């Protein structure tokens, strides 16, 4: 019994050693790329290059500006429905599997119900009206 657990543990840690090795190679790849970029780039600072650039318009005034919060709300709504679409694809594959039809159908309607309640809440709060 002890030999079996040692073999299973060795296989377990070997799988993670491969993941760790790939992570180290990835970090080294990024470090080498950034180092090569730093060594190969020309460094000629001029006043124009040190000036803050914003969409082709020369900066005027302070750097602080008010931001409309409604844009973030639209971004959050987009993320919510993007996540919803990500969950729909695996649900469709499980729904087709034998023996899972009714269960997955009920679970998906519960999930879509939560999303509908969230959308209704956003509509009632007036978030979906563009002003």
Z-matrix of the N, CA and C atoms (Angstrom, degrees):
N
C 1 1.453
C 2 1.518 1 110.21
N 3 1.308 2 116.97 1 -39.90
C 4 1.461 3 121.50 2 -178.71
C 5 1.525 4 111.29 3 -64.59
N 6 1.324 5 117.43 4 -36.85
C 7 1.455 6 121.03 5 179.79
C 8 1.526 7 111.27 6 -65.63
N 9 1.323 8 116.34 7 -36.51
C 10 1.459 9 120.51 8 179.60
C 11 1.524 10 110.57 9 -65.69
N 12 1.330 11 117.99 10 -42.82
C 13 1.466 12 120.50 11 -179.54
C 14 1.524 13 111.12 12 -67.73
N 15 1.322 14 117.42 13 -34.16
C 16 1.462 15 120.34 14 178.13
C 17 1.520 16 109.93 15 -67.02
N 18 1.327 17 116.99 16 -41.52
C 19 1.467 18 121.20 17 179.41
C 20 1.529 19 110.33 18 -66.07
N 21 1.336 20 116.87 19 -43.64
C 22 1.463 21 120.74 20 178.96
C 23 1.522 22 110.07 21 -63.29
N 24 1.324 23 118.03 22 -43.54
C 25 1.464 24 120.88 23 178.82
C 26 1.520 25 110.97 24 -64.54
N 27 1.321 26 117.47 25 -38.86
C 28 1.472 27 120.70 26 178.75
C 29 1.519 28 110.58 27 -64.36
N 30 1.337 29 117.97 28 -42.97
C 31 1.464 30 120.78 29 177.21
C 32 1.519 31 111.34 30 -64.00
N 33 1.328 32 115.07 31 -38.49
C 34 1.469 33 120.47 32 -179.93
C 35 1.523 34 110.85 33 -62.43
N 36 1.329 35 116.99 34 -49.07
C 37 1.456 36 120.18 35 -178.37
C 38 1.520 37 111.85 36 -73.18
N 39 1.312 38 118.30 37 -26.90
C 40 1.455 39 120.57 38 176.90
C 41 1.526 40 109.97 39 -67.00
N 42 1.322 41 117.53 40 -39.35
C 43 1.464 42 120.37 41 177.73
C 44 1.524 43 110.15 42 -62.85
N 45 1.322 44 117.68 43 -40.63
C 46 1.458 45 120.14 44 178.76
C 47 1.521 46 111.99 45 -73.37
N 48 1.321 47 117.78 46 -26.80
C 49 1.464 48 119.08 47 176.86
C 50 1.521 49 110.46 48 -67.35
N 51 1.314 50 117.28 49 -34.16
C 52 1.467 51 120.28 50 175.81
C 53 1.524 52 109.97 51 -65.51
N 54 1.316 53 117.57 52 -43.00
C 55 1.468 54 121.12 53 177.67
C 56 1.529 55 110.28 54 -63.09
N 57 1.324 56 116.81 55 -42.76
C 58 1.462 57 120.29 56 178.42
C 59 1.513 58 111.87 57 -64.09
N 60 1.333 59 117.47 58 -40.44
C 61 1.457 60 121.00 59 177.85
C 62 1.523 61 111.26 60 -63.44
N 63 1.320 62 117.13 61 -42.10
C 64 1.472 63 120.16 62 177.17
C 65 1.522 64 111.43 63 -64.97
N 66 1.324 65 117.81 64 -36.79
C 67 1.470 66 120.49 65 177.55
C 68 1.527 67 110.49 66 -65.12
N 69 1.334 68 117.25 67 -42.58
C 70 1.467 69 120.68 68 178.61
C 71 1.522 70 110.32 69 -64.10
N 72 1.334 71 117.89 70 -42.51
C 73 1.467 72 120.86 71 178.17
C 74 1.523 73 110.16 72 -62.59
N 75 1.326 74 117.29 73 -40.15
C 76 1.467 75 120.38 74 178.31
C 77 1.511 76 112.03 75 -63.31
N 78 1.322 77 117.11 76 -44.49
C 79 1.469 78 120.58 77 178.82
C 80 1.525 79 110.53 78 -64.16
N 81 1.323 80 117.25 79 -41.94
C 82 1.464 81 120.29 80 177.83
C 83 1.528 82 111.49 81 -63.83
N 84 1.311 83 116.81 82 -39.87
C 85 1.466 84 120.42 83 178.27
C 86 1.527 85 111.22 84 -60.35
N 87 1.315 86 116.70 85 -45.78
C 88 1.467 87 120.72 86 179.19
C 89 1.528 88 110.42 87 -65.96
N 90 1.327 89 117.71 88 -42.09
C 91 1.463 90 121.20 89 -179.92
C 92 1.524 91 110.77 90 -63.31
N 93 1.322 92 117.99 91 -42.63
C 94 1.469 93 121.18 92 178.53
C 95 1.529 94 110.31 93 -65.30
N 96 1.318 95 117.99 94 -40.43
C 97 1.462 96 120.82 95 179.40
C 98 1.532 97 111.07 96 -63.90
N 99 1.322 98 117.19 97 -45.22
C 100 1.462 99 119.78 98 178.40
C 101 1.528 100 111.10 99 -66.85
N 102 1.327 101 117.98 100 -39.26
C 103 1.460 102 120.92 101 178.24
C 104 1.520 103 111.68 102 -64.48
N 105 1.326 104 117.24 103 -42.51
C 106 1.460 105 120.59 104 178.41
C 107 1.525 106 110.53 105 -65.12
N 108 1.313 107 116.92 106 -39.41
C 109 1.466 108 119.72 107 177.37
C 110 1.521 109 111.88 108 -63.43
N 111 1.311 110 116.08 109 -39.59
C 112 1.465 111 120.05 110 179.44
C 113 1.528 112 111.11 111 -67.60
N 114 1.324 113 117.51 112 -37.55
C 115 1.463 114 120.76 113 -179.42
C 116 1.526 115 112.99 114 -75.68
N 117 1.313 116 117.76 115 -32.05
C 118 1.463 117 121.05 116 -173.64
C 119 1.524 118 114.86 117 -93.17
N 120 1.314 119 118.35 118 -15.65
C 121 1.458 120 119.58 119 -175.99
C 122 1.525 121 111.06 120 -76.33
N 123 1.325 122 116.70 121 147.76
C 124 1.473 123 118.86 122 174.49
C 125 1.528 124 109.84 123 -79.07
N 126 1.316 125 115.93 124 139.23
C 127 1.463 126 120.82 125 179.47
C 128 1.525 127 107.49 126 -116.21
N 129 1.336 128 115.30 127 96.98
C 130 1.457 129 121.43 128 178.73
C 131 1.526 130 106.86 129 -134.81
N 132 1.333 131 117.37 130 82.96
C 133 1.468 132 118.60 131 -178.59
C 134 1.525 133 111.21 132 -72.30
N 135 1.312 134 115.45 133 131.50
C 136 1.465 135 122.47 134 174.40
C 137 1.520 136 107.38 135 -126.23
N 138 1.332 137 117.54 136 162.32
C 139 1.474 138 118.03 137 178.78
C 140 1.526 139 112.70 138 -58.64
N 141 1.321 140 117.74 139 -34.55
C 142 1.462 141 119.95 140 178.95
C 143 1.524 142 111.44 141 -67.41
N 144 1.346 143 116.96 142 -37.42
C 145 1.455 144 120.00 143 -179.63
C 146 1.526 145 111.78 144 -72.72
N 147 1.312 146 117.58 145 -28.31
C 148 1.459 147 120.93 146 -179.73
C 149 1.523 148 112.63 147 -84.29
N 150 1.327 149 117.27 148 -5.87
C 151 1.461 150 122.44 149 179.80
C 152 1.527 151 109.39 150 -78.03
N 153 1.321 152 116.92 151 140.88
C 154 1.455 153 121.10 152 178.08
C 155 1.520 154 109.42 153 -66.70
N 156 1.321 155 116.40 154 133.64
C 157 1.467 156 121.94 155 -177.09
C 158 1.515 157 109.11 156 -111.29
N 159 1.326 158 116.69 157 128.48
C 160 1.455 159 121.02 158 -178.67
C 161 1.519 160 109.34 159 -137.95
N 162 1.294 161 117.91 160 93.65
C 163 1.465 162 124.26 161 173.60
C 164 1.525 163 112.78 162 56.95
N 165 1.289 164 118.50 163 35.64
C 166 1.453 165 121.39 164 176.60
C 167 1.510 166 114.42 165 80.57
N 168 1.321 167 118.56 166 3.06
C 169 1.455 168 121.94 167 -178.66
C 170 1.522 169 107.98 168 -109.23
N 171 1.318 170 116.16 169 131.35
C 172 1.457 171 119.53 170 177.06
C 173 1.523 172 109.74 171 -65.46
N 174 1.324 173 117.13 172 135.75
C 175 1.468 174 119.65 173 -177.85
C 176 1.530 175 111.32 174 -69.38
N 177 1.329 176 114.72 175 137.48
C 178 1.467 177 121.49 176 178.53
C 179 1.522 178 106.96 177 -132.67
N 180 1.296 179 116.93 178 133.26
C 181 1.461 180 120.68 179 177.14
C 182 1.508 181 112.15 180 86.85
N 183 1.351 182 115.21 181 -159.22
C 184 1.457 183 121.45 182 -177.28
C 185 1.526 184 111.18 183 -82.16
N 186 1.306 185 115.12 184 166.12
C 187 1.462 186 120.71 185 178.99
C 188 1.513 187 113.66 186 -83.97
N 189 1.321 188 118.08 187 -10.00
C 190 1.457 189 121.09 188 -178.94
C 191 1.514 190 110.00 189 -86.28
N 192 1.312 191 116.30 190 135.13
C 193 1.460 192 120.83 191 178.05
C 194 1.526 193 108.27 192 -144.82
N 195 1.319 194 115.78 193 150.13
C 196 1.456 195 120.77 194 177.16
C 197 1.523 196 109.01 195 -79.15
N 198 1.306 197 116.15 196 139.38
C 199 1.457 198 121.75 197 179.45
C 200 1.519 199 108.45 198 -116.13
N 201 1.317 200 115.39 199 137.24
C 202 1.452 201 120.02 200 178.38
C 203 1.534 202 109.23 201 -74.93
N 204 1.315 203 116.49 202 127.78
C 205 1.451 204 121.60 203 -177.39
C 206 1.523 205 110.70 204 -72.10
N 207 1.303 206 118.48 205 -24.94
C 208 1.465 207 120.15 206 -175.42
C 209 1.528 208 112.11 207 -61.87
N 210 1.319 209 118.05 208 -27.83
C 211 1.463 210 119.37 209 178.29
C 212 1.527 211 110.61 210 -65.74
N 213 1.325 212 116.87 211 -35.81
C 214 1.454 213 120.22 212 177.29
C 215 1.521 214 110.79 213 -68.64
N 216 1.302 215 117.16 214 -34.98
C 217 1.465 216 120.45 215 178.94
C 218 1.524 217 109.47 216 -64.95
N 219 1.331 218 117.74 217 -42.83
C 220 1.462 219 120.12 218 177.01
C 221 1.526 220 111.05 219 -63.63
N 222 1.316 221 116.58 220 -37.73
C 223 1.468 222 119.77 221 177.51
C 224 1.526 223 110.62 222 -64.06
N 225 1.335 224 117.49 223 -41.89
C 226 1.460 225 120.38 224 178.67
C 227 1.525 226 111.25 225 -64.91
N 228 1.328 227 117.04 226 -40.66
C 229 1.461 228 119.53 227 177.49
C 230 1.527 229 110.79 228 -62.90
N 231 1.323 230 117.13 229 -39.87
C 232 1.460 231 120.18 230 177.60
C 233 1.529 232 110.49 231 -62.26
N 234 1.316 233 116.77 232 -44.59
C 235 1.466 234 119.90 233 -179.12
C 236 1.527 235 110.36 234 -62.61
N 237 1.316 236 117.49 235 -40.41
C 238 1.462 237 120.57 236 179.36
C 239 1.519 238 110.62 237 -59.82
N 240 1.322 239 117.66 238 -45.72
C 241 1.455 240 119.38 239 -177.08
C 242 1.524 241 111.98 240 -78.67
N 243 1.314 242 118.54 241 -23.71
C 244 1.462 243 120.59 242 172.71
C 245 1.519 244 109.81 243 -68.47
N 246 1.327 245 116.95 244 -41.25
C 247 1.461 246 120.73 245 176.32
C 248 1.526 247 109.87 246 -64.00
N 249 1.322 248 116.94 247 -37.49
C 250 1.456 249 120.76 248 177.04
C 251 1.519 250 110.14 249 -59.62
N 252 1.309 251 117.73 250 -44.97
C 253 1.465 252 119.59 251 -179.06
C 254 1.520 253 111.58 252 -67.75
N 255 1.316 254 117.51 253 -31.42
C 256 1.464 255 120.30 254 176.97
C 257 1.526 256 110.14 255 -65.53
N 258 1.323 257 118.04 256 -36.72
C 259 1.457 258 120.93 257 179.80
C 260 1.528 259 112.69 258 -77.07
N 261 1.316 260 117.92 259 -20.56
C 262 1.457 261 119.44 260 -178.47
C 263 1.529 262 112.64 261 -72.18
N 264 1.318 263 118.40 262 -33.06
C 265 1.461 264 120.51 263 -177.45
C 266 1.527 265 112.51 264 -67.56
N 267 1.341 266 120.16 265 -49.07
C 268 1.474 267 117.74 266 175.90
C 269 1.521 268 112.37 267 -64.64
N 270 1.320 269 116.90 268 -32.29
C 271 1.460 270 119.51 269 178.26
C 272 1.523 271 110.19 270 -62.46
N 273 1.321 272 117.26 271 -40.13
C 274 1.458 273 120.67 272 -179.58
C 275 1.530 274 111.16 273 -64.78
N 276 1.318 275 118.06 274 -35.74
C 277 1.468 276 119.61 275 179.13
C 278 1.522 277 111.33 276 -73.03
N 279 1.329 278 117.94 277 -37.31
C 280 1.469 279 120.21 278 178.35
C 281 1.519 280 110.15 279 -72.46
N 282 1.321 281 117.08 280 -33.77
C 283 1.460 282 121.03 281 179.87
C 284 1.524 283 110.84 282 -61.02
N 285 1.329 284 117.48 283 -33.10
C 286 1.460 285 121.32 284 -179.30
C 287 1.523 286 112.39 285 -78.19
N 288 1.332 287 118.52 286 -16.53
C 289 1.466 288 120.93 287 -179.11
C 290 1.526 289 109.80 288 -71.44
N 291 1.323 290 117.10 289 142.09
C 292 1.478 291 119.00 290 -179.10
C 293 1.524 292 111.93 291 -67.09
N 294 1.329 293 115.68 292 136.30
C 295 1.454 294 121.07 293 176.57
C 296 1.518 295 114.53 294 92.33
N 297 1.330 296 118.79 295 -7.02
C 298 1.469 297 121.68 296 -177.76
C 299 1.517 298 112.82 297 -114.72
N 300 1.296 299 119.27 298 1.21
C 301 1.460 300 122.62 299 -172.44
C 302 1.513 301 114.83 300 -57.95
N 303 1.331 302 117.78 301 -58.01
C 304 1.464 303 120.96 302 -174.74
C 305 1.528 304 111.45 303 -68.17
N 306 1.317 305 117.38 304 -39.82
C 307 1.463 306 120.74 305 -178.81
C 308 1.519 307 111.17 306 -64.53
N 309 1.318 308 116.39 307 -47.43
C 310 1.462 309 118.81 308 -178.95
C 311 1.519 310 111.44 309 -68.91
N 312 1.320 311 117.52 310 -31.56
C 313 1.459 312 119.86 311 177.50
C 314 1.527 313 110.71 312 -64.52
N 315 1.313 314 117.39 313 -44.48
C 316 1.469 315 121.39 314 178.65
C 317 1.525 316 110.43 315 -64.90
N 318 1.338 317 117.09 316 -43.79
C 319 1.464 318 119.86 317 179.78
C 320 1.522 319 111.49 318 -62.33
N 321 1.329 320 117.13 319 -40.16
C 322 1.463 321 119.26 320 -179.14
C 323 1.522 322 111.15 321 -69.30
N 324 1.322 323 118.19 322 -36.79
C 325 1.461 324 119.06 323 177.19
C 326 1.526 325 111.39 324 -67.00
N 327 1.325 326 117.42 325 -34.01
C 328 1.474 327 120.17 326 174.51
C 329 1.524 328 109.93 327 -64.88
N 330 1.331 329 116.33 328 -44.50
C 331 1.465 330 121.38 329 178.85
C 332 1.530 331 110.86 330 -61.98
N 333 1.317 332 117.11 331 -47.05
C 334 1.469 333 120.66 332 178.57
C 335 1.529 334 110.92 333 -66.06
N 336 1.333 335 117.40 334 -30.45
C 337 1.465 336 120.18 335 176.07
C 338 1.516 337 111.88 336 -64.45
N 339 1.332 338 116.16 337 -42.74
C 340 1.471 339 119.19 338 176.22
C 341 1.522 340 110.98 339 -61.17
N 342 1.313 341 116.81 340 -42.21
C 343 1.468 342 119.66 341 178.34
C 344 1.524 343 111.61 342 -65.28
N 345 1.325 344 116.87 343 -38.37
C 346 1.458 345 120.40 344 178.47
C 347 1.527 346 110.86 345 -65.30
N 348 1.320 347 117.02 346 -39.14
C 349 1.469 348 120.34 347 177.22
C 350 1.531 349 110.08 348 -63.96
N 351 1.328 350 116.82 349 -41.49
C 352 1.470 351 119.96 350 177.06
C 353 1.519 352 112.37 351 -63.67
N 354 1.327 353 116.95 352 -41.00
C 355 1.464 354 120.50 353 178.01
C 356 1.530 355 110.78 354 -66.93
N 357 1.306 356 117.19 355 -40.03
C 358 1.464 357 120.95 356 177.46
C 359 1.526 358 110.76 357 -63.73
N 360 1.330 359 117.05 358 -40.99
C 361 1.455 360 121.26 359 177.14
C 362 1.534 361 110.85 360 -61.65
N 363 1.338 362 116.46 361 -44.43
C 364 1.467 363 120.29 362 178.53
C 365 1.525 364 110.56 363 -63.73
N 366 1.322 365 117.68 364 -37.83
C 367 1.463 366 121.14 365 179.01
C 368 1.530 367 110.60 366 -67.15
N 369 1.332 368 117.08 367 -43.63
C 370 1.471 369 120.95 368 -179.91
C 371 1.532 370 111.78 369 -65.04
N 372 1.334 371 117.27 370 -32.95
C 373 1.464 372 121.03 371 178.68
C 374 1.528 373 112.17 372 -77.17
N 375 1.346 374 117.27 373 -8.62
C 376 1.443 375 120.92 374 179.93
C 377 1.515 376 114.24 375 81.57
N 378 1.311 377 116.29 376 17.66
C 379 1.467 378 120.78 377 -178.56
C 380 1.525 379 111.14 378 -69.80
N 381 1.308 380 117.75 379 -30.95
C 382 1.455 381 121.13 380 -174.17
C 383 1.518 382 114.05 381 -85.29
N 384 1.324 383 117.91 382 2.84
C 385 1.468 384 120.56 383 176.50
C 386 1.513 385 109.19 384 -96.10
N 387 1.308 386 115.02 385 128.22
C 388 1.467 387 120.76 386 -179.05
C 389 1.519 388 108.78 387 -86.06
N 390 1.350 389 116.55 388 125.03
C 391 1.463 390 119.15 389 179.35
C 392 1.502 391 110.96 390 -115.76
